[in-house]
Amino acid sequence: MVLEKYILAAITTNPSKIPSGTAVFHCEDKKEMEIIAANLEAILDGIAHALTDELYVIVKH
């Protein structure tokens, strides 16, 4: 199975901004969120996109 154009994970400092149906990582602050996003980008072979100051998503294009 090949995943294309799919949200692999969400990283947030605000739990109310979470997309449903994906893995979610809760962070204490923006710095932690950026570190987690960068690591997940490499691990999941995806691309991190900042949607807001409180929400990143890792997607597979």
Secondary structure, 3 states (H helix, E strand, C coil): CCCCCEEEEEEECCHHHCCCCCEEEECCCHHHHHHHHHHHHHHHCCEEEEEECCEEEEEEC
